């Protein structure tokens, strides 16, 4: 894919086509990491921290483990 480099203030900018942004799962405001590898610029999305709500949304009957027996209660564990 060939893209044009344009001026943006005093810096240079490259517009990321929407189809590429969708494939990379990034949007306006997403953090990316840019690494210069020789003469190549490699741009990688930065994985954000999942919220508790996001993590719990991924729990299903298939991936939920059974209750685990950890032995008898001790000390202040008794309730």
Secondary structure, DSSP 8 states (H G I E B T S, - for coil): ----EEEETTEEEE---HHHHHHHT--TT--EEEEEETTEEEEEE------HHHHHHT--TTT--------S--GGG--
